[in-house]
Amino acid sequence: MGSLALLILLAGAEKPKVELKANPRFATLGIGPRSAVTVMFRLSIKDAGNEDLYCPKLEWEWEDDTRATEESDCVPFEQAQKPDHEKSWSKSHQFWEPGEHTIRVRLYKGDRLIRTLETKVEVTGEATPGRFRER
């Protein structure tokens, strides 16, 4: 195969896509001692045949040191069909304080860190002194 034909094949190849999104990205605290805002986070991975991105272990991390780890039950990579190569996860988190909050998700293959993603959420409003917090 000539180098031009190889370049054309490679140019048409699908590339992995990894996205972390927050909804909403901008939120306002309510008024009162129990006012928090809940934000939903969605991580989407289309691995495009990249075995490192296939069925990773996830570690979610919020600025308040809250962490959550999750692993998926997936068929072996060699047996995976096209739908198995597109996966998404959702997590919600409550914010009680105004400010810009950074959220990180780490992707692992076994114990090896593959990628770290982060997104930011802007929370406006006023913190209420002595606010009740659910943890």
Secondary structure, DSSP 4 states (H G I P E B T S, - for coil): --HHHHHHHHHHS---EEEEEEESSEEE--SSTT--EEEEEEEEEE-TT-GGGSS-EEEEE-TTS-EEEE------GGG--GGGGEEEEEEEEEE-S-EEEEEEEEEEETTEEEEEEEEEEEEES-PPTT-----
